[in-house]
Amino acid sequence: MAGLDDPVVVTVVADETEAELVCGLLRAGGLECGYRDTDAIDSTLEEFIAAGPREIIVRETDLEAARTLLADAQR
């Protein structure tokens, strides 16, 4: 992911729409993030669809802050 050195997975969400929402929350909290397909999608069309699980990734140094922010948002 551009801009994220040594990214780590903070969570996995159901699809691209949810990934956008989670990344929006993390960015609002001051954390840089991104998302990528998981290995669960194995199709020649995977680059063109928004369906399927996505891994939310952050910098390793932001991992605990991201987990805390996501846990707080679920309360």
C-alpha beads as a LAMMPS data file, in Angstrom:
LAMMPS data file: protein, C-alpha beads

75 atoms
74 bonds

1 atom types
1 bond types

-500.0 500.0 xlo xhi
-500.0 500.0 ylo yhi
-500.0 500.0 zlo zhi

Masses

1 110.0

Atoms # bond

1 1 1 0.000 0.000 0.000
2 1 1 1.409 3.342 -0.942
3 1 1 2.346 5.401 2.085
4 1 1 2.218 2.537 4.541
5 1 1 5.602 1.022 5.329
6 1 1 5.381 -2.538 6.677
7 1 1 1.576 -2.563 7.016
8 1 1 -0.131 -4.878 9.488
9 1 1 -3.728 -6.087 9.506
10 1 1 -5.834 -4.550 12.248
11 1 1 -9.114 -6.223 11.248
12 1 1 -10.962 -7.899 8.385
13 1 1 -14.329 -6.589 7.203
14 1 1 -17.013 -8.024 4.960
15 1 1 -16.602 -5.869 1.850
16 1 1 -15.230 -2.712 0.266
17 1 1 -18.062 -0.518 1.547
18 1 1 -17.359 -1.513 5.146
19 1 1 -13.621 -1.068 4.510
20 1 1 -14.245 2.526 3.407
21 1 1 -16.261 3.195 6.567
22 1 1 -13.645 1.690 8.888
23 1 1 -10.809 3.557 7.175
24 1 1 -12.824 6.767 7.452
25 1 1 -13.117 6.209 11.190
26 1 1 -9.406 5.500 11.556
27 1 1 -8.466 8.539 9.464
28 1 1 -10.770 10.726 11.554
29 1 1 -8.767 9.484 14.549
30 1 1 -5.550 10.639 12.902
31 1 1 -4.339 7.243 11.695
32 1 1 -3.227 6.453 8.169
33 1 1 -4.783 3.280 6.851
34 1 1 -5.718 1.357 3.764
35 1 1 -7.348 -1.891 2.757
36 1 1 -6.695 -4.757 0.415
37 1 1 -8.355 -7.950 -0.781
38 1 1 -7.926 -11.028 1.330
39 1 1 -6.992 -14.402 -0.098
40 1 1 -10.659 -15.356 0.280
41 1 1 -11.395 -13.873 -3.160
42 1 1 -10.072 -16.091 -5.887
43 1 1 -11.643 -14.967 -9.124
44 1 1 -10.488 -13.466 -12.400
45 1 1 -12.997 -10.675 -11.727
46 1 1 -11.679 -9.820 -8.253
47 1 1 -10.103 -6.550 -9.423
48 1 1 -13.478 -5.329 -10.692
49 1 1 -15.834 -6.203 -7.846
50 1 1 -16.451 -4.599 -4.489
51 1 1 -17.653 -7.844 -2.919
52 1 1 -15.679 -10.019 -0.564
53 1 1 -13.625 -9.532 2.566
54 1 1 -11.031 -6.777 2.911
55 1 1 -8.095 -6.494 5.302
56 1 1 -7.796 -3.118 6.998
57 1 1 -4.116 -2.248 7.299
58 1 1 -2.232 0.325 9.365
59 1 1 1.369 1.038 10.247
60 1 1 2.703 -1.355 12.855
61 1 1 3.375 1.595 15.177
62 1 1 -0.347 2.537 14.961
63 1 1 -1.723 -0.953 15.568
64 1 1 -2.667 -0.573 19.235
65 1 1 -4.175 2.882 18.681
66 1 1 -6.218 1.512 15.773
67 1 1 -7.478 -1.424 17.846
68 1 1 -8.468 0.919 20.664
69 1 1 -10.258 3.291 18.297
70 1 1 -12.195 0.449 16.665
71 1 1 -13.098 -1.096 20.035
72 1 1 -14.350 2.266 21.308
73 1 1 -16.472 2.709 18.172
74 1 1 -18.204 -0.633 18.783
75 1 1 -19.410 0.370 22.242

Bonds

1 1 1 2
2 1 2 3
3 1 3 4
4 1 4 5
5 1 5 6
6 1 6 7
7 1 7 8
8 1 8 9
9 1 9 10
10 1 10 11
11 1 11 12
12 1 12 13
13 1 13 14
14 1 14 15
15 1 15 16
16 1 16 17
17 1 17 18
18 1 18 19
19 1 19 20
20 1 20 21
21 1 21 22
22 1 22 23
23 1 23 24
24 1 24 25
25 1 25 26
26 1 26 27
27 1 27 28
28 1 28 29
29 1 29 30
30 1 30 31
31 1 31 32
32 1 32 33
33 1 33 34
34 1 34 35
35 1 35 36
36 1 36 37
37 1 37 38
38 1 38 39
39 1 39 40
40 1 40 41
41 1 41 42
42 1 42 43
43 1 43 44
44 1 44 45
45 1 45 46
46 1 46 47
47 1 47 48
48 1 48 49
49 1 49 50
50 1 50 51
51 1 51 52
52 1 52 53
53 1 53 54
54 1 54 55
55 1 55 56
56 1 56 57
57 1 57 58
58 1 58 59
59 1 59 60
60 1 60 61
61 1 61 62
62 1 62 63
63 1 63 64
64 1 64 65
65 1 65 66
66 1 66 67
67 1 67 68
68 1 68 69
69 1 69 70
70 1 70 71
71 1 71 72
72 1 72 73
73 1 73 74
74 1 74 75
